[in-house]
Amino acid sequence: MGDEHTRQTALFPDLLAKPLHVSFSHAKVTSDGGAVLLAALDDSLGLTAALAGCLVDHRQAAKVCHPLDHLVRQRVIAMACGYSDANDASGLRSDPLHKVLVGLDPERDPSLASQPTLSRFENSVSAATCFRMAASFTNCVLDRHAKRLRRRKVRTITIDLDGSVDPTHGQQEFTFFNRYYDTWCYFPLFGFLTFNDEPEQYLFAAILRSGVSKEVEGTLGLLRRVVPRIRELFPRSRVRVRLDAGFQGPQLFDLLDALGVEYLVGFARNSVLGGSSAAFLKKAIKEAKATGETTSLYGETQYSARSWKKTTRRVVFKAECLISPFHDEPKGNERYVVTNLPWTPKNVYKEYCRRGDAENRVKELKDGLEVDRTSCHRAIANQFRLLLTAAAFALYQELRLRAARTPLARAQVGTLRLALIKIGGVVKRSCRRITLELSRGHPWAGVWHRIARACGAVAPV
């Protein structure tokens, strides 16, 4: 049916002076000509190869048409190109460039894997395999940045963990109704790394959790694994952990103390902490009424909870009075952060607020790569899909690194895809070489060439 669809022609008789015929019939044309950049980056990182190396092939060897490494790379590249659903493979499997990107001849080799093959592949992965792949993904990210920063002094490595709602619309395993978000959902956990004061937060972990999971679920094990690995690769660096108030708990604080890391953890207001900040809030309200502007004051206190093994911890707070045209009366706003940093309360709170940048990366994952397309029935299959999407995002983060000193240095995934990946081209094969002819009128052609050289391209001889 797909071949019949490609032979159909659309006719626009009145659009131009002559009738305009449109058909999907050119077998050598691709709409993802710039995706060679992603393949080049994947080769340099060894990312999909590392993920595929964690898989165990239980298929009958005589019936295998598509090696596991081809399936992983095909799926990751397709996701990076904007095809988040396996159904898109029905049209992409004959795309000449997508065949080239997994190492196949665009004309002589058979088509890529079909949608049923990819669906069976996604649902064949075990929980143990997903765990190995998650560890391999983390190691690939850490090894890459250890190599990138080997000649620079890395003073601080910051870990930001953040959960995000992933609404579901079917009978997915372990999806539950979350009263806070008022929807059936998963609640995945994402981990990001920041080196020194770099503007980028690099994704290093993506863990699928049930819709009623608490923030801290999966966090302790992840920190136990990643912190020693960071210290192994960056022995002279300080490790800092920033978490919002949903992660608070005695086990978390005990672990952070045991790991010897710096930490800033949001803490929910209670009557004891409210009493400590009451005088500051009263003063902030008085100043705000006098000036007509929002006023923020900062302070600190020593706080102890019965469930803590440690006697007391330092709690920094912000007592703020909000003046807004949407409110008739000034509105109080109190925030609390548990920390072991010796900085002033204001500087501690500012550092804590920087963790909000990680939320922008989560939005980018959702808007640019549809990481919330977890539509498989089995939870493990959805975890596998989550890891493949994380790999696609890692390729874009690497692409953003190679785009340094260009107008796309801080562009998001959607802009990078439009400017660098979605380029019409023709794939030609001869006995000596394969040629990809991209559109001459592409507005980002100059920038594309600069980034291609940063990705390892050289001038032809």
Residue pairs with C-beta under 8 A, 6 or more apart in sequence:
2 90
2 91
5 24
6 23
6 24
6 25
7 23
7 25
8 23
8 24
9 21
9 22
9 23
10 21
10 22
10 23
11 19
11 20
11 21
11 22
12 19
12 20
12 22
13 19
13 20
26 426
27 94
27 96
28 96
28 106
28 426
28 427
28 428
29 96
29 424
29 425
29 426
29 427
30 95
30 96
30 97
30 98
30 424
30 425
30 426
30 427
31 422
31 423
31 424
32 81
32 95
32 97
32 98
32 421
32 422
32 423
33 97
33 423
33 424
33 425
33 436
33 438
33 439
34 420
34 421
34 422
34 423
34 438
34 448
35 77
35 80
35 81
35 97
35 98
35 101
35 421
36 97
36 100
36 101
36 436
36 452
37 399
37 402
37 420
37 421
37 448
37 451
37 452
37 455
38 77
38 80
38 81
38 101
38 395
38 399
38 421
39 73
39 77
39 101
40 452
40 455
40 456
40 457
41 395
41 398
41 399
41 402
41 455
42 48
42 49
42 73
42 76
42 77
42 395
43 456
44 398
44 455
44 456
45 140
45 144
45 394
45 395
45 398
46 140
47 76
47 137
47 140
47 391
47 394
47 395
48 69
48 72
48 73
48 76
48 391
49 69
50 136
50 137
50 139
50 140
51 72
51 76
51 133
51 136
51 137
51 387
51 388
51 391
52 68
52 69
52 71
52 72
52 73
53 136
54 129
54 132
54 133
54 136
55 68
55 72
55 125
55 129
55 133
56 129
57 64
57 68
58 124
65 110
65 113
65 117
66 74
66 112
66 113
66 117
68 121
70 102
70 103
70 104
70 112
70 113
71 113
71 117
71 118
71 121
72 388
73 101
73 102
74 89
74 98
74 101
74 102
74 112
74 113
74 118
75 86
75 118
75 121
75 122
75 388
76 388
76 391
76 392
76 395
77 98
77 101
77 102
77 392
78 88
78 89
78 92
78 98
79 369
79 388
79 389
79 392
80 369
80 392
80 395
80 396
80 417
80 421
81 417
81 421
81 422
82 417
82 422
83 89
83 92
84 369
84 370
84 373
84 389
85 373
85 375
86 115
86 118
86 119
86 122
87 115
88 115
89 112
89 113
89 114
89 115
89 117
89 118
90 114
90 115
92 98
92 112
93 111
93 112
93 113
93 114
94 111
94 112
95 112
96 106
96 107
96 427
97 106
97 425
97 427
97 436
98 112
99 105
99 106
99 109
99 111
99 112
100 106
100 427
100 434
100 436
102 112
104 110
104 112
105 429
106 427
106 429
106 434
107 429
113 121
122 376
122 381
122 384
122 385
123 376
123 377
123 378
123 381
125 133
125 380
125 381
125 384
126 380
127 380
127 383
130 380
130 383
130 384
130 387
133 384
133 387
134 205
134 206
134 207
134 387
135 225
137 204
137 205
137 206
137 387
137 390
137 391
137 394
138 204
138 205
138 225
138 226
138 229
139 229
140 394
141 193
141 202
141 203
141 204
141 394
142 193
142 204
142 226
142 229
142 230
142 233
143 233
144 398
145 193
145 195
145 202
146 233
146 234
148 401
149 195
149 234
153 236
154 195
154 196
154 234
154 236
154 237
155 196
155 237
155 238
156 195
156 196
156 237
156 238
156 239
156 240
157 193
157 194
157 195
157 230
157 234
157 237
157 238
157 239
157 240
158 193
158 194
158 240
158 241
158 242
159 191
159 192
159 193
159 223
159 226
159 227
159 230
159 239
159 240
159 241
159 242
159 261
160 191
160 192
160 193
160 194
160 201
160 242
160 243
160 355
160 357
160 358
161 189
161 190
161 191
161 192
161 219
161 222
161 241
161 243
161 247
162 189
162 190
162 192
162 244
162 355
162 358
162 359
162 362
163 187
163 188
163 189
163 190
163 209
163 213
163 215
163 246
164 187
164 188
164 190
164 362
164 366
165 178
165 181
165 183
165 185
165 186
165 187
166 185
166 186
166 187
166 188
166 371
166 372
166 374
167 181
167 183
167 184
167 185
167 372
168 175
168 184
168 185
168 186
168 211
168 374
168 375
169 184
169 375
170 375
170 377
171 377
172 186
172 374
172 375
172 376
172 377
172 379
172 382
173 377
173 378
173 379
173 382
174 186
174 210
174 211
174 379
175 184
175 185
175 186
175 210
175 211
176 184
176 185
176 210
176 211
176 212
177 183
177 184
177 185
177 211
177 212
178 184
178 185
178 187
178 211
178 212
184 211
185 211
186 208
186 209
186 210
186 211
186 374
186 382
187 209
187 210
187 211
187 212
187 213
188 206
188 207
188 208
188 209
188 371
188 386
189 205
189 206
189 207
189 209
189 215
189 217
189 218
189 219
189 222
190 203
190 205
190 206
190 207
190 358
190 361
190 362
190 365
191 203
191 204
191 205
191 206
191 207
191 222
191 226
192 201
192 202
192 203
192 204
192 358
192 361
193 201
193 202
193 204
193 230
194 200
194 201
194 202
195 202
199 357
199 410
200 397
200 400
200 401
201 357
201 358
201 361
202 394
202 397
203 361
203 365
203 390
203 393
203 394
203 397
204 226
205 222
205 226
205 390
206 371
206 386
206 387
206 389
206 390
207 218
207 222
207 383
207 386
208 374
208 379
208 382
208 383
208 386
209 217
209 218
210 379
214 246
215 243
215 244
215 246
215 247
216 246
216 247
216 248
216 249
216 251
216 252
219 243
219 247
219 252
220 251
220 252
220 255
223 241
223 255
223 256
223 259
224 255
224 259
227 239
227 259
227 261
230 237
230 239
231 237
231 239
238 261
238 262
239 259
239 261
239 262
240 261
240 262
240 263
240 264
241 256
241 261
241 262
241 263
241 264
241 265
242 263
242 264
242 265
242 351
242 352
242 354
242 355
243 252
243 263
243 264
243 265
243 266
243 355
244 265
244 266
244 355
245 265
245 266
245 267
245 268
245 336
246 266
247 265
247 266
248 265
248 266
248 267
248 268
248 338
249 307
250 305
250 307
250 308
250 309
252 265
253 265
253 308
253 310
253 313
253 338
254 308
254 309
254 310
256 263
256 265
256 340
257 310
257 340
262 339
262 340
262 341
263 338
263 339
263 340
264 337
264 338
264 339
264 341
264 348
264 351
264 352
264 355
265 337
265 338
265 339
266 335
266 336
266 337
266 338
266 352
267 273
267 315
267 336
267 337
267 338
268 336
269 334
269 336
272 303
273 301
273 303
273 315
273 317
273 334
273 336
274 334
276 299
276 301
276 303
276 315
276 317
277 299
277 301
277 317
277 319
277 334
277 336
280 297
280 298
280 299
280 317
280 319
281 297
281 319
281 320
281 321
281 332
281 334
283 297
283 319
284 295
284 296
284 297
284 319
284 320
284 321
284 332
285 295
285 321
285 330
285 332
287 295
287 321
288 294
288 295
288 321
288 322
288 323
288 330
289 321
289 330
292 323
293 323
294 320
294 321
294 322
294 323
294 324
295 320
295 321
295 323
296 318
296 319
296 320
296 321
297 318
297 319
297 320
298 316
298 317
298 318
298 319
298 344
298 345
298 346
298 349
299 316
299 317
299 319
299 345
300 314
300 315
300 316
300 317
300 345
301 314
301 315
301 317
302 312
302 313
302 314
302 315
303 312
303 313
303 314
303 315
303 338
304 311
304 312
304 313
313 338
313 340
314 338
314 339
314 340
315 336
315 337
315 338
315 339
316 336
316 337
316 339
316 345
316 348
316 349
317 334
317 335
317 336
317 337
317 345
318 333
318 334
318 335
318 345
318 349
319 332
319 334
320 332
320 333
320 334
320 335
321 330
321 331
321 332
321 333
322 330
322 331
322 332
322 333
323 330
324 331
335 349
337 348
337 349
337 352
339 348
339 352
341 348
341 351
343 351
364 393
364 412
364 413
365 371
365 389
365 390
365 393
366 372
367 412
367 413
367 414
368 393
368 396
368 412
368 413
368 414
368 417
369 389
369 392
369 393
369 396
369 413
370 389
371 386
371 389
371 390
371 393
373 385
373 389
374 382
374 385
374 386
375 382
376 382
376 385
393 413
396 413
396 416
396 417
399 416
399 420
399 451
399 455
400 408
400 409
400 410
400 411
400 416
402 451
402 454
402 455
403 409
403 411
403 416
403 447
403 451
403 454
404 454
406 447
406 450
406 451
407 447
408 415
408 416
408 419
408 420
408 444
408 447
408 451
411 419
419 443
419 444
419 447
419 448
420 444
420 447
420 448
420 451
423 438
423 439
423 442
423 448
424 438
424 439
424 442
425 436
425 437
425 438
425 439
426 436
426 437
427 434
427 435
427 436
428 434
428 435
428 436
428 437
429 435
438 445
442 448
